[in-house]
């Protein structure tokens, strides 16, 4: 198929036009990305069904829904009339509720509460909505929305006659002449339906579907609007046996309206069917070819809303039924190239989603390669700020640092609980959070837009095509990056950032020229150029740090620090975030500049408004994580701690700004170690208080849920994590603080909390306290160990990980006294280490803990050696030499001494694990030497030669050099 069909002359009859030739598209509801699958061919569609009439086929098809209703009840409902005085009271209330005055609003709320005591108050509300046409539309609509809230809150307690009256009035007035009133009635209907009423209101769906046949446009549109809302809210139920699968009737019915003469009706029809694509509803799958043909016929519809829904449908089909699209893929791609440039931005956005989805299909490269020459300029063009974007972002406001933030500017924060990990051979594990990067440049701009979608699409395509993308991009980039118009230059900088991950290799030759240009852009007179330059430079931070520091790192750091003190809030935010990324990459490379960095960050404390302060805490915490103990200098402590402690004192216990500040202090305390001592007591006490308060609130809520609110347990989680940071940083100095508090009692409760994140942070703290002041932990071991044992459940990975690590630390303190507890935990640990697809961190911690258990109780653990030795060795071969690895290997050597037979079958894995040591302590090296030579002597020289022939050359070399075998 080579071209797209026009919609042709449509009629209002619901009969179908002949199938149009085929091509194309959809865009998705969500912003995330989901892989799709492919193959097969579109078969010829079966002939279109004859339209169902109200009298014949519809009546038969809906027979399942018939119910007799008592005629007396109907009479009594329909006889209801409002009392005139009561009606005036309700109307006055509706007028008052539109007042902007807060005091009036409060009175209205109180009045509503009182009136809700009277069941027929809801009759008045529906009466105003449906019958009182003398009133203005906003008042009538408001009456319906208040009723909708009442339905949501207590529909179950409505008397039967009231519920019936409301339902009947909705159906009788769905065709109101006002589109606002029709929409309000539709919302009311779906709200009632979602309260379990779809089953109890059997005539609803048949009546709405019948009303679609009405000659009256308002009735047809009102019914479709209500059906669309029901499809959105109750999609799963509509495809279930509970309702006798109404979709079998509804889907063919909706498909008839794809050709309706009204664009609004066509749009409703597609939107209704679209609700069932991702769920692969059987009724839709049975009609899939008809659906696709109908979509292709609407491809060039003149109505933007129709085109948008067509694009949305086709992008979803790309995910779930790509087999049906493959035969037409060339035409679909051509169509989407046009739609991505649609004059209506909503259509363009839906179409742009297609490239995001296609990038995740295995066939992407094959089908898209020949179209890149057209696609890349379109995506790049979509990455420019639109005029409306610039207005929304206040792009003409260069200096706004003195303007306080409004509360809605500040996104809610969620604390990420502490997880204990081990250091690896690689210097740093790459953080897998780049997925969010493309949004960092303009996150306050309302949600998803064409610019972001185009950037995200270019990013994922760069990861698919890698450097093959560059011949299409580089000629464009030069023109963009040096363009005199700031909007175009800014989009070029965004392009450069978007391709950083996928095209890094190919970009390296150009970076010596580009990085200085980007650093120069940090001083651009336009704030939006400065902010995007921060983001793009952060995407290349890894390369910058790999070069000699004076070349790029020092100039970049100097300019970024200036931008942290920019007079524009957006630039401050972008610079702070970029600097945090640079800190993670540069680590101790920053040590020579610490004084200069701290001066800047501390100065920002006095300058920043609310939102950016939260980002500043993150930059300081990341700095502490990156430079570690180098921060523990009196000069640095004197600069950094006073402003942090001042903020700490200003914040109330229930202020959520404590989250980022506590996270920051946790990193700072760990880095400063003994340098934090002068500040530790009030910080420690407050953390204990936060934990205690939250536990008390949780207790009150569990006993009286109707009287108390559930506490926000994030306060407790963050406090536990800061206590961990204090214990880790202060070491034995924390002992006196623990002695003077009830933290062990609180910890016992936290370890049993229903929320996994609370348990996760509790076990991290338990491990840190075990290392720092075991004298306070030891009396609780008999109570703690069974709890730790029951949390060795890999369903909650992070909880299980931290519990495992804590058990290992307890072993090292308990020694042989651990013996009564071995059986509580050993079987679970062995099961975890043998479990397929267990995350690497959990495997490593499990192996360390099994080794430590064997070190202190070899007689108890050694009999199970054969069940875990192979995964144990493979888990620990990549861990750096450290104390944890040392104790674990001593344990394995002692277990082999007790049960040498347990290692025989997997001895090559043991040899490999031993060879992973760079410089073991002398006595540990002797243990390895004895085991290796003991095994060699046992099997004899000839057998050993045969055995060692299996070794990879490097392993052979290392064992010969270090252990002479």
Secondary structure, 3 states (H helix, E strand, C coil): CCCCCCCCCCCCCCCCCCCCCCCCCCCCCCCCCCCCCCCCCCCCCCCCCCCCCCCCHHHHHHHHHCCCCCHHHHHHHHCCCCCHHHHHHHHHHHHHCCCCCHHHHHHHHHHHHHHCCCCCHHHHHHHHHHCCCCCCHHHHHHHHHHHHHHHHHHHHHCCHHHHHHHHHHHHHCCCCCCHHHHHHHHHHHHHHHHHHHHHHCCHHHHHHHHHCCCCCHHHHHHHHHHHHHHHHHCHHHHCCHHHCCCHHHHHHHHHHHHHCCCHHHHHHHHHHHHCCCCCCCHHHHHCHHHHHHHHHHCCCCCCHHHHHHHHHHHHHHHHHCHHHHHHHHHHHHHHHHHHCCCCCHHHHHHHHHHHHHHCCCCCHHHHHHHHHHHHHHHHHHHCCCCHHHHHHCCCCCCCCCCCCCCHHHCCCCCCCCCCCCCCECCCCCCCCCHHHHHHHHHCCCCCCCHHHHHHHHHHHHHHHHHHHHHHHHHHHHHHHHCCCCHHHHHHHHHHHHHCCCCCHHHHHHHHHHHHHHHHHHCCCCCHHHHHHHHHHHHHCHHHHHHCCCCCCHHHHHHHHHHHHCCCCHHHHHHHHHHHHHHHHHHHHHHHHHHHHHHHHHHHHHHHCCHHHHHHHHHHHHHHHHHHHHHHCCHHHHHHHHHHHHHHHHHCCCCCCCHHHHHHHHHHHHHHHHHHHHHHHHHHHHHHHHHHHHHHHHHHHHHHCCCCCCCCCCHHHHHHHHHHHHHHHHHHHHHHHHHHCCCHHHHHHHHCCCCCHHHHHHHHHHHHHHHHHCHHHHHCCHHHHHHHHHHCCCCCCHHHHHHHHHHHHHHHHHHHHHHHHHHHHHHHHHHHHHCCCCCCHHHHHHHHHHHHHHHHHCHHHHHHHHHHHHHHHHHHHCCECCCHHHHHHHHHHHHHHHHCCHHHHCCHHHHHHHHHCCCCCCHHHHHHHHHHHHHHHHHHCHHHHHHHHCCCCHHHHHHHHHHHCC
